[in-house]
Amino acid sequence: MKKVFYTYDILLTTGEWLRNIRMEGALEDNFPGVAVSFIQVETEQGKPVALNMYHIVKAELIRVEEF
């Protein structure tokens, strides 16, 4: 089965942009319900970041890759 990776630029409520955030599956698929409000991602520098769905203002899809 192929894996699908999505890359986003994400604007947070703080005004900070997280660029080139790559994750397996679409962003909305990683927040399946109210109980799941955090997801772990990495910045383009490899720094781990826990994203909270309530702090995301906007997510721009950059690319989709299949492996």
C-alpha positions as semicolon CSV with decimal commas, in nm:
position;residue;x (nm);y (nm);z (nm)
1;M;0,000;0,000;0,000
2;K;0,133;0,342;-0,096
3;K;0,198;0,605;0,168
4;V;0,077;0,958;0,096
5;F;0,259;1,256;0,247
6;Y;0,120;1,610;0,250
7;T;0,332;1,924;0,290
8;Y;0,175;2,243;0,430
9;D;0,262;2,599;0,525
10;I;0,066;2,658;0,847
11;L;-0,025;2,995;1,000
12;L;-0,071;2,990;1,379
13;T;-0,281;3,224;1,596
14;T;0,048;3,380;1,714
15;G;0,115;3,502;1,359
16;E;0,403;3,256;1,318
17;W;0,426;3,057;0,994
18;L;0,547;2,697;1,009
19;R;0,682;2,628;0,661
20;N;0,706;2,295;0,481
21;I;0,539;2,085;0,750
22;R;0,529;1,731;0,610
23;M;0,296;1,468;0,750
24;E;0,153;1,133;0,654
25;G;-0,208;1,181;0,554
26;A;-0,404;1,502;0,513
27;L;-0,411;1,753;0,799
28;E;-0,783;1,705;0,858
29;D;-0,735;1,327;0,877
30;N;-0,492;1,374;1,167
31;F;-0,763;1,543;1,377
32;P;-1,037;1,275;1,367
33;G;-1,239;1,405;1,662
34;V;-1,262;1,635;1,960
35;A;-1,050;1,404;2,176
36;V;-0,752;1,444;1,942
37;S;-0,642;1,806;1,956
38;F;-0,263;1,765;1,920
39;I;-0,052;1,611;1,645
40;Q;0,325;1,576;1,637
41;V;0,500;1,715;1,326
42;E;0,850;1,829;1,231
43;T;0,962;2,167;1,097
44;E;1,179;2,180;0,786
45;Q;1,481;2,204;1,022
46;G;1,378;1,872;1,183
47;K;1,255;2,030;1,508
48;P;0,955;1,843;1,657
49;V;0,643;2,056;1,713
50;A;0,310;1,959;1,869
51;L;0,037;2,133;1,672
52;N;-0,288;2,214;1,848
53;M;-0,588;2,225;1,616
54;Y;-0,717;2,538;1,794
55;H;-0,400;2,734;1,712
56;I;-0,409;2,673;1,338
57;V;-0,553;2,970;1,152
58;K;-0,474;2,859;0,799
59;A;-0,300;2,567;0,630
60;E;-0,186;2,601;0,269
61;L;-0,128;2,272;0,090
62;I;0,207;2,287;-0,091
63;R;0,238;1,936;-0,238
64;V;0,124;1,575;-0,214
65;E;0,371;1,287;-0,255
66;E;0,303;0,914;-0,293
67;F;0,558;0,644;-0,210
